Amino acid sequence: MDIFQIAIIGIVATLLIVLIKKYNPEYQIFIAVATGVIILFVIYSYLGPILQSFHSLWSKTDIDNSYFEIILKVIVIAYITEFGAQICKDAGENSIGMKIELAGKVIIVYLSVPIVLSLIDFIINLIP
């Protein structure tokens, strides 16, 4: 199971950070970023089947495919935002991490506007 690999990668990286922190604390952020990237590569193989399942489910409905693309973009932005913000917070830069989170939220709202407008239009058309 890949979760064992991920856990071992995380534990080894944590031990390296603890050991290096005493002598070269500036390298701990590089280890954290590299560990995150390695873990992303490990879980990459799971994304294809997930996307295929969502796409097959979505194709069974008569909803516009552009909404599906928007939802996928929102999910990706949320994960990237969280990853970037956590790296900054791990490095002690909480302020920058919070700015990344704010930017991610604004971009998500921006991308969601067509879906919200469509939903409002649908509700208005239901009301006689």
Phi and psi in degrees as GROMACS dihedral restraints (atoms count N, CA, C in turn):
[ dihedral_restraints ]
;  ai    aj    ak    al  type     phi  dphi    fc
    3     4     5     6     1   -68.6    20    10
    4     5     6     7     1   -22.4    20    10
    6     7     8     9     1   -64.5    20    10
    7     8     9    10     1   -31.6    20    10
    9    10    11    12     1   -66.7    20    10
   10    11    12    13     1   -42.5    20    10
   12    13    14    15     1   -60.5    20    10
   13    14    15    16     1   -44.9    20    10
   15    16    17    18     1   -63.5    20    10
   16    17    18    19     1   -43.6    20    10
   18    19    20    21     1   -63.2    20    10
   19    20    21    22     1   -42.4    20    10
   21    22    23    24     1   -65.4    20    10
   22    23    24    25     1   -42.7    20    10
   24    25    26    27     1   -59.6    20    10
   25    26    27    28     1   -45.5    20    10
   27    28    29    30     1   -63.2    20    10
   28    29    30    31     1   -42.3    20    10
   30    31    32    33     1   -67.1    20    10
   31    32    33    34     1   -44.3    20    10
   33    34    35    36     1   -61.9    20    10
   34    35    36    37     1   -43.7    20    10
   36    37    38    39     1   -62.9    20    10
   37    38    39    40     1   -41.3    20    10
   39    40    41    42     1   -63.1    20    10
   40    41    42    43     1   -42.7    20    10
   42    43    44    45     1   -63.1    20    10
   43    44    45    46     1   -41.8    20    10
   45    46    47    48     1   -61.6    20    10
   46    47    48    49     1   -42.9    20    10
   48    49    50    51     1   -62.9    20    10
   49    50    51    52     1   -42.7    20    10
   51    52    53    54     1   -62.9    20    10
   52    53    54    55     1   -41.6    20    10
   54    55    56    57     1   -70.2    20    10
   55    56    57    58     1   -41.0    20    10
   57    58    59    60     1   -77.9    20    10
   58    59    60    61     1   -25.7    20    10
   60    61    62    63     1   -54.8    20    10
   61    62    63    64     1   -34.1    20    10
   63    64    65    66     1   -69.5    20    10
   64    65    66    67     1   -38.3    20    10
   66    67    68    69     1  -101.0    20    10
   67    68    69    70     1   -43.5    20    10
   69    70    71    72     1  -136.7    20    10
   70    71    72    73     1    77.3    20    10
   72    73    74    75     1   -64.2    20    10
   73    74    75    76     1   -20.8    20    10
   75    76    77    78     1   -68.6    20    10
   76    77    78    79     1   -18.4    20    10
   78    79    80    81     1   -83.5    20    10
   79    80    81    82     1   -13.4    20    10
   81    82    83    84     1   -65.1    20    10
   82    83    84    85     1   -32.4    20    10
   84    85    86    87     1   -68.0    20    10
   85    86    87    88     1   -36.3    20    10
   87    88    89    90     1   -65.3    20    10
   88    89    90    91     1   -39.1    20    10
   90    91    92    93     1   -66.0    20    10
   91    92    93    94     1   -41.6    20    10
   93    94    95    96     1   -63.6    20    10
   94    95    96    97     1   -44.5    20    10
   96    97    98    99     1   -65.4    20    10
   97    98    99   100     1   -45.9    20    10
   99   100   101   102     1   -61.2    20    10
  100   101   102   103     1   -40.3    20    10
  102   103   104   105     1   -63.3    20    10
  103   104   105   106     1   -43.3    20    10
  105   106   107   108     1   -60.9    20    10
  106   107   108   109     1   -42.3    20    10
  108   109   110   111     1   -65.8    20    10
  109   110   111   112     1   -42.2    20    10
  111   112   113   114     1   -61.4    20    10
  112   113   114   115     1   -43.5    20    10
  114   115   116   117     1   -64.7    20    10
  115   116   117   118     1   -38.1    20    10
  117   118   119   120     1   -62.1    20    10
  118   119   120   121     1   -39.3    20    10
  120   121   122   123     1   -65.6    20    10
  121   122   123   124     1   -35.5    20    10
  123   124   125   126     1   -66.0    20    10
  124   125   126   127     1   -40.9    20    10
  126   127   128   129     1   -86.7    20    10
  127   128   129   130     1    -4.9    20    10
  129   130   131   132     1   -57.3    20    10
  130   131   132   133     1   -35.9    20    10
  132   133   134   135     1   -66.2    20    10
  133   134   135   136     1   -19.5    20    10
  135   136   137   138     1   -80.7    20    10
  136   137   138   139     1   -18.6    20    10
  138   139   140   141     1   -70.2    20    10
  139   140   141   142     1   -38.7    20    10
  141   142   143   144     1   -57.0    20    10
  142   143   144   145     1   -54.6    20    10
  144   145   146   147     1   -62.2    20    10
  145   146   147   148     1   -34.5    20    10
  147   148   149   150     1   -65.4    20    10
  148   149   150   151     1   -47.9    20    10
  150   151   152   153     1   -62.6    20    10
  151   152   153   154     1   -40.1    20    10
  153   154   155   156     1   -63.4    20    10
  154   155   156   157     1   -40.8    20    10
  156   157   158   159     1   -63.7    20    10
  157   158   159   160     1   -44.9    20    10
  159   160   161   162     1   -63.7    20    10
  160   161   162   163     1   -41.5    20    10
  162   163   164   165     1   -65.3    20    10
  163   164   165   166     1   -42.2    20    10
  165   166   167   168     1   -67.1    20    10
  166   167   168   169     1   -37.5    20    10
  168   169   170   171     1   -65.5    20    10
  169   170   171   172     1   -43.5    20    10
  171   172   173   174     1   -66.0    20    10
  172   173   174   175     1   -36.0    20    10
  174   175   176   177     1   -68.6    20    10
  175   176   177   178     1   -18.2    20    10
  177   178   179   180     1   -77.7    20    10
  178   179   180   181     1   -11.9    20    10
  180   181   182   183     1  -100.9    20    10
  181   182   183   184     1   168.1    20    10
  183   184   185   186     1  -103.0    20    10
  184   185   186   187     1    28.2    20    10
  186   187   188   189     1   -86.1    20    10
  187   188   189   190     1   143.7    20    10
  189   190   191   192     1   -57.4    20    10
  190   191   192   193     1   135.9    20    10
  192   193   194   195     1   -65.0    20    10
  193   194   195   196     1   -22.6    20    10
  195   196   197   198     1   -63.5    20    10
  196   197   198   199     1   -29.9    20    10
  198   199   200   201     1   -68.3    20    10
  199   200   201   202     1   -37.4    20    10
  201   202   203   204     1   -62.0    20    10
  202   203   204   205     1   -43.6    20    10
  204   205   206   207     1   -62.7    20    10
  205   206   207   208     1   -40.0    20    10
  207   208   209   210     1   -63.2    20    10
  208   209   210   211     1   -44.2    20    10
  210   211   212   213     1   -62.2    20    10
  211   212   213   214     1   -42.4    20    10
  213   214   215   216     1   -63.2    20    10
  214   215   216   217     1   -42.7    20    10
  216   217   218   219     1   -61.3    20    10
  217   218   219   220     1   -41.4    20    10
  219   220   221   222     1   -62.4    20    10
  220   221   222   223     1   -42.6    20    10
  222   223   224   225     1   -63.6    20    10
  223   224   225   226     1   -45.8    20    10
  225   226   227   228     1   -62.4    20    10
  226   227   228   229     1   -43.8    20    10
  228   229   230   231     1   -62.2    20    10
  229   230   231   232     1   -40.1    20    10
  231   232   233   234     1   -61.9    20    10
  232   233   234   235     1   -44.1    20    10
  234   235   236   237     1   -68.2    20    10
  235   236   237   238     1   -43.0    20    10
  237   238   239   240     1   -64.2    20    10
  238   239   240   241     1   -40.9    20    10
  240   241   242   243     1   -60.9    20    10
  241   242   243   244     1   -46.5    20    10
  243   244   245   246     1   -62.5    20    10
  244   245   246   247     1   -43.5    20    10
  246   247   248   249     1   -60.9    20    10
  247   248   249   250     1   -49.7    20    10
  249   250   251   252     1   -63.6    20    10
  250   251   252   253     1   -42.5    20    10
  252   253   254   255     1   -65.5    20    10
  253   254   255   256     1   -40.5    20    10
  255   256   257   258     1   -67.5    20    10
  256   257   258   259     1   -36.6    20    10
  258   259   260   261     1   -61.7    20    10
  259   260   261   262     1   -46.0    20    10
  261   262   263   264     1   -62.6    20    10
  262   263   264   265     1   -42.2    20    10
  264   265   266   267     1   -66.9    20    10
  265   266   267   268     1   -37.2    20    10
  267   268   269   270     1   -62.7    20    10
  268   269   270   271     1   -32.4    20    10
  270   271   272   273     1   -83.1    20    10
  271   272   273   274     1     1.1    20    10
  273   274   275   276     1    87.8    20    10
  274   275   276   277     1     9.0    20    10
  276   277   278   279     1  -103.3    20    10
  277   278   279   280     1    67.8    20    10
  279   280   281   282     1   -60.6    20    10
  280   281   282   283     1   -37.1    20    10
  282   283   284   285     1   -62.0    20    10
  283   284   285   286     1   -45.4    20    10
  285   286   287   288     1   -66.3    20    10
  286   287   288   289     1   -40.4    20    10
  288   289   290   291     1   -59.1    20    10
  289   290   291   292     1   -40.5    20    10
  291   292   293   294     1   -67.4    20    10
  292   293   294   295     1   -35.5    20    10
  294   295   296   297     1   -67.3    20    10
  295   296   297   298     1   -38.1    20    10
  297   298   299   300     1   -63.1    20    10
  298   299   300   301     1   -43.0    20    10
  300   301   302   303     1   -62.2    20    10
  301   302   303   304     1   -42.1    20    10
  303   304   305   306     1   -62.0    20    10
  304   305   306   307     1   -45.0    20    10
  306   307   308   309     1   -61.3    20    10
  307   308   309   310     1   -43.0    20    10
  309   310   311   312     1   -61.2    20    10
  310   311   312   313     1   -42.0    20    10
  312   313   314   315     1   -65.0    20    10
  313   314   315   316     1   -42.4    20    10
  315   316   317   318     1   -63.5    20    10
  316   317   318   319     1   -43.5    20    10
  318   319   320   321     1   -65.1    20    10
  319   320   321   322     1   -38.6    20    10
  321   322   323   324     1   -63.9    20    10
  322   323   324   325     1   -44.1    20    10
  324   325   326   327     1   -62.2    20    10
  325   326   327   328     1   -43.5    20    10
  327   328   329   330     1   -58.3    20    10
  328   329   330   331     1   -46.3    20    10
  330   331   332   333     1   -69.2    20    10
  331   332   333   334     1   -26.9    20    10
  333   334   335   336     1   -82.1    20    10
  334   335   336   337     1   -11.5    20    10
  336   337   338   339     1   -54.9    20    10
  337   338   339   340     1   -46.3    20    10
  339   340   341   342     1   -59.9    20    10
  340   341   342   343     1   -37.4    20    10
  342   343   344   345     1   -68.5    20    10
  343   344   345   346     1   -43.6    20    10
  345   346   347   348     1   -63.4    20    10
  346   347   348   349     1   -44.2    20    10
  348   349   350   351     1   -63.1    20    10
  349   350   351   352     1   -39.2    20    10
  351   352   353   354     1   -65.5    20    10
  352   353   354   355     1   -40.6    20    10
  354   355   356   357     1   -65.1    20    10
  355   356   357   358     1   -43.5    20    10
  357   358   359   360     1   -63.6    20    10
  358   359   360   361     1   -42.3    20    10
  360   361   362   363     1   -61.4    20    10
  361   362   363   364     1   -41.5    20    10
  363   364   365   366     1   -62.2    20    10
  364   365   366   367     1   -43.8    20    10
  366   367   368   369     1   -65.6    20    10
  367   368   369   370     1   -41.8    20    10
  369   370   371   372     1   -62.6    20    10
  370   371   372   373     1   -38.5    20    10
  372   373   374   375     1   -70.3    20    10
  373   374   375   376     1   -21.9    20    10
  375   376   377   378     1   -75.9    20    10
  376   377   378   379     1   -29.6    20    10
  378   379   380   381     1   -78.4    20    10
  379   380   381   382     1   124.8    20    10
